[in-house]
């Protein structure tokens, strides 16, 4: 049995007692630990790089609290000033249940998907690749 899952469980247990906000700067980004207005623990990391319209962005956030667990993720490339990439979320909340979302960004168009939005996502994807008449 590895020690990592045990360490992670202990970390999550004790991290709910954090009352302060921590921002740890990293090259081209940061790592943060904070409590939101609802009292839930937020662990986040972001990285951004833009050199004359070329670069990328990566964001990650884990929110956990009483009856709440949510992961948010964004990975996007900046190509000649235009954004391409995806973002998504997976969450479980005691009030709303399971929430799954997926977004796709291609230049100036953003396709929003997720539970109950499959038809809109596929329609937007088809319209994206069909030439306009």
C-alpha positions in Angstrom: 0.0 0.0 0.0 1.4 3.4 -1.0 1.7 6.3 1.4 0.4 8.9 -1.1 -3.3 8.2 -0.8 -3.1 8.2 3.0 -1.1 11.5 2.9 -3.6 13.0 0.5 -6.6 12.0 2.7 -4.9 13.4 5.8 -4.1 16.6 3.9 -7.7 17.1 2.8 -8.9 16.4 6.3 -6.7 19.0 8.0 -6.8 21.5 5.1 -10.5 22.2 5.9 -9.2 24.0 9.0 -7.3 26.6 7.0 -8.5 30.1 7.8 -5.9 32.2 5.9 -5.3 32.6 2.2 -2.0 31.5 0.7 -0.7 32.6 -2.7 2.5 31.0 -3.8 4.0 32.6 -6.9 5.4 30.3 -9.5 7.1 31.1 -12.9 4.3 32.4 -15.1 1.6 31.6 -12.6 0.8 30.8 -9.0 -0.6 28.2 -6.5 -3.3 29.3 -4.1 -5.1 27.9 -1.1 -8.1 29.8 0.2 -11.6 29.6 1.7 -14.5 31.0 -0.4 -17.5 32.9 0.9 -19.4 29.7 1.6 -16.5 28.4 3.7 -15.4 25.8 1.2 -11.7 25.1 0.6 -10.3 26.1 -2.8 -7.0 24.8 -4.1 -6.0 26.4 -7.3 -3.2 26.7 -9.7 -2.8 28.8 -12.9 -0.2 29.3 -15.5 -0.2 32.0 -18.2 2.2 32.9 -20.9 1.7 35.4 -23.7 4.5 36.5 -26.0 3.2 38.8 -28.7 0.0 36.8 -29.1 1.5 33.4 -28.8 1.4 31.3 -25.6 -1.0 29.4 -23.5 -3.1 29.3 -20.3 -3.7 26.5 -17.9 -6.0 26.8 -14.8 -7.0 24.2 -12.2 -9.2 24.6 -9.2 -10.4 22.0 -6.7 -13.3 23.1 -4.4 -14.3 20.9 -1.5 -16.5 21.5 1.5 -19.5 20.2 3.3 -21.3 18.1 0.6 -19.4 19.8 -2.2 -16.6 18.5 -4.5 -15.8 20.3 -7.8 -12.9 20.2 -10.2 -12.5 23.0 -12.8 -9.9 22.8 -15.5 -8.9 25.0 -18.5 -6.2 24.3 -21.1 -6.0 26.9 -23.9 -3.4 27.8 -26.5 -3.0 31.3 -27.8 -2.1 31.2 -31.5 -1.5 34.5 -33.3 -3.9 36.3 -30.8 -6.7 33.7 -31.1 -7.6 31.2 -28.3 -8.0 27.5 -29.0 -8.6 24.9 -26.4 -11.0 23.4 -23.9 -12.2 23.7 -20.4 -14.4 21.5 -18.2 -15.7 20.8 -14.8 -16.9 17.9 -12.8 -18.7 18.4 -9.5 -20.9 16.9 -6.9 -23.1 19.2 -4.8 -25.7 18.2 -2.2 -28.2 20.6 -3.6 -27.7 20.3 -7.4 -26.3 16.8 -7.7 -23.8 15.9 -10.3 -22.6 18.7 -12.6 -20.5 17.9 -15.7 -19.5 20.6 -18.2 -17.3 20.9 -21.2 -16.4 23.9 -23.3 -14.5 24.1 -26.5 -13.0 27.4 -27.7 -12.0 27.8 -31.3 -10.9 31.4 -32.2 -14.0 33.6 -31.4 -16.5 30.7 -31.1 -17.2 29.0 -27.8 -19.2 25.7 -27.7 -20.8 24.9 -24.4 -21.5 21.3 -23.5 -22.4 19.2 -20.5 -25.3 17.3 -19.1 -28.5 18.4 -20.9 -26.6 20.5 -23.4 -25.4 17.7 -25.8 -27.7 18.8 -28.7 -26.5 22.4 -28.5 -22.9 21.3 -28.4 -23.2 19.0 -31.4 -25.2 21.6 -33.3 -22.6 24.2 -32.7 -19.8 21.8 -33.7 -21.6 21.0 -37.0 -22.2 24.7 -37.7 -18.6 25.4 -37.0 -17.3 23.1 -39.7 -20.1 23.8 -42.3 -19.3 26.6 -44.7 -21.6 29.6 -44.5 -23.8 30.1 -47.4 
